[in-house]
Amino acid sequence: MKFKILILSILISNFIYSQSVKDSLLQKDIVDLVEEMEFMYGYDQILREYIIFKTFDKSETDRIENLPDSLRTEEMTKRRFKSDSIGKLIWKNYINPKDAEHTERMIEITKKYGFPSLNRIKKYYHEEFADPEFNPYILLVHAPKKYWEELKILMKSELDSGVISKCTYGHLLWHITGRKSFQPMLDNGYEMVVKNGKTTLKSTCN
């Protein structure tokens, strides 16, 4: 029994030390990392918005998104590409390849620093983000299928280390299992809630 307790103590000490090292590295490199991830996030979002709104003007896309449903649908319909081939070309040549690059880079960052959640970033980075909606997590949500298995293992480790919440893990797991069922979320911090006759998913995480 004493031997088992000793082994457990060593494992806990190693875990605490490892996480402390990652936190120190994150603090040291935070400015460079944020600027790099802001670029990746900006690229990710602006190309996807262009597919829908056919403009790179963020103020214009925000304006359309804030329209009432009927007017927004009408505006988006008017802005559709006349040829489906253009949208497919953008996905093939500009979005999908970068999704792969961004995923690989986020995996590298996570292995070295721990996953850079907004909460961890804000501990060491006190400036305004270039985009108020910036969130590195989105880069993993858009990970190509070939990275899903690696991400399941990596992010489970981040969950076990306390770096990400159960809800973050569950939400990502839902995405990287093909969004076929809400079970990954229900198993990880979410619950079904019925309100006013409507059933919705609700996070139980703080």
For each residue, the residues with C-beta under 8 A, 3 or more apart:
1: 4 5
2: 5 6
3: 6 7
4: 1 7 8
5: 1 2 8 9
6: 2 3 9 10
7: 3 4 10 11
8: 4 5 11 12
9: 5 6 12 13
10: 6 7 13 14
11: 7 8 14 15
12: 8 9 15 16
13: 9 10 16 17
14: 10 11 17 18
15: 11 12 18 19 161
16: 12 13 19 20
17: 13 14 20 21
18: 14 15 21 22
19: 15 16 22 23 114 161 162 163
20: 16 17 23 24
21: 17 18 24 25
22: 18 19 25 26 112 113 114
23: 19 20 26 27 114 120
24: 20 21 27 28
25: 21 22 28 29 112 113
26: 22 23 29 30 33 113 114 116 120 124
27: 23 24 30 123 124
28: 24 25
29: 25 26 32 33 113
30: 26 27 33 34 121 124 125
31: 34 35 125
32: 29 35 36
33: 26 29 30 36 37 109 113 116
34: 30 31 37 38 121 125 129
35: 31 32 38 39
36: 32 33 39 40 105
37: 33 34 40 41 106 109 116 134 136 139
38: 34 35 41 42 129 130 131 134
39: 35 36 42 43
40: 36 37 43 44 98 102 105 106 136 139
41: 37 38 44 45 131 134 135 136 138 139
42: 38 39 45 46 130 131
43: 39 40 46 47 98 102
44: 40 41 47 48 98 99 102 138 139 142
45: 41 42 48 49 131 133 138
46: 42 43 49 50 56 58
47: 43 44 50 51 90 94 95 98
48: 44 45 51 52 95
49: 45 46 52 53 55 56 58 61
50: 46 47 53 54 55 56 90
51: 47 48 87 90 91 95
52: 48 49 61 76 79
53: 49 50 60 61 64 76 79
54: 50 79 80 81
55: 49 50 60 61 79
56: 46 49 50
57: 60 61
58: 46 49 61 62
59: 62 63
60: 53 55 57 63 64
61: 49 52 53 55 57 58 64 65
62: 58 59 65 66
63: 59 60 66 67
64: 53 60 61 67 72 75 76
65: 61 62 72
66: 62 63
67: 63 64 71 72 75
68: 71 72
69: 72 73
70: 73 74
71: 67 68 74 75
72: 64 65 67 68 69 75 76
73: 69 70 76 77
74: 70 71 77 78
75: 64 67 71 72 78 79
76: 52 53 64 72 73 79 80
77: 73 74 80
78: 74 75
79: 52 53 54 55 75 76
80: 54 76 77
81: 54 84 86 87
82:
83: 86
84: 81 87 88
85: 88 89
86: 81 83 89 90
87: 51 81 84 90 91
88: 84 85 91 92
89: 85 86 92 93
90: 47 50 51 86 87 93 94 95
91: 51 87 88 94 95 96
92: 88 89 95 96
93: 89 90 96 97
94: 47 90 91 97 98
95: 47 48 51 90 91 92 98 99
96: 91 92 93 99 100 144
97: 93 94 100 101
98: 40 43 44 47 94 95 101 102
99: 44 95 96 102 103 142 143 144
100: 96 97 103 104 144 146 147
101: 97 98 104 105
102: 40 43 44 98 99 105 106 139 142
103: 99 100 106 107 139 140 142 143 144 147 151
104: 100 101 107 108 147
105: 36 40 101 102 108 109
106: 37 40 102 103 109 110 136 139 140 143
107: 103 104 110 111 147 150 151 154
108: 104 105 111 112
109: 33 37 105 106 112 113 116
110: 106 107 113 114 115 116 154 155 158
111: 107 108 154
112: 22 25 108 109
113: 22 25 26 29 33 109 110 116
114: 19 22 23 26 110 120 158 161 163
115: 110 120 136 155 158 163 164
116: 26 33 37 109 110 113 120 121 136
117: 120 121 136 137 163 164 168
118: 121 122 135 136 137
119: 122 123
120: 23 26 114 115 116 117 123 124 163
121: 30 34 116 117 118 124 125 136
122: 118 119 125 126
123: 27 119 120
124: 26 27 30 120 121
125: 30 31 34 121 122
126: 122
127:
128: 132
129: 34 38 132 134
130: 38 42 134
131: 38 41 42 45 134
132: 128 129
133: 45
134: 37 38 41 129 130 131
135: 41 118 138
136: 37 40 41 106 115 116 117 118 121 139 140
137: 117 118 140 141 168 172
138: 41 44 45 135 141 142
139: 37 40 41 44 102 103 106 136 142 143
140: 103 106 136 137 143 151 155 172 175 176
141: 137 138 172 175
142: 44 99 102 103 138 139
143: 99 103 106 139 140 147 148 151 175 176
144: 96 99 100 103 147
145: 148
146: 100
147: 100 103 104 107 143 144 150 151 176
148: 143 145 151 152 176 177
149: 152 153
150: 107 147 153 154
151: 103 107 140 143 147 148 154 155 172 176
152: 148 149 155 156 173 176
153: 149 150 156 157
154: 107 110 111 150 151 157 158
155: 110 115 140 151 152 158 159 164 169 172 173
156: 152 153 159 160 169
157: 153 154 160 161
158: 110 114 115 154 155 161 163 164 169
159: 155 156 162 163 164 165 166 168 169
160: 156 157
161: 15 19 114 157 158
162: 19 159
163: 19 114 115 117 120 158 159
164: 115 117 155 158 159 168 169
165: 159 168 169 189 205 206
166: 159 169 170 188 189 205
167: 170 171 185 188 189 190 203 204 205
168: 117 137 159 164 165 171 172 205
169: 155 156 158 159 164 165 166 172 173 188 189
170: 166 167 173 174 184 185 186 187 188 189 190
171: 167 168 174 175 185 188 190
172: 137 140 141 151 155 168 169 175 176
173: 152 155 169 170 176 177 184 185 188
174: 170 171 177 179 182 184 185
175: 140 141 143 171 172 179
176: 140 143 147 148 151 152 172 173
177: 148 173 174 180 181 184
178:
179: 174 175
180: 177
181: 177 184
182: 174 185 186 190 192 201
183: 186 187
184: 170 173 174 177 181 187 188
185: 167 170 171 173 174 182 188 189 190 201
186: 170 182 183 190 191 192 201
187: 170 183 184
188: 166 167 169 170 171 173 184 185
189: 165 166 167 169 170 185 203 204 205
190: 167 170 171 182 185 186 201 202 203 204
191: 186 201 202 204
192: 182 186 199 200 201 202
193: 199 200 201 202
194: 197 198 199
195: 198 200
196:
197: 194
198: 194 195
199: 192 193 194
200: 192 193 195
201: 182 185 186 190 191 192 193
202: 190 191 192 193
203: 167 189 190
204: 167 189 190 191
205: 165 166 167 168 189
206: 165
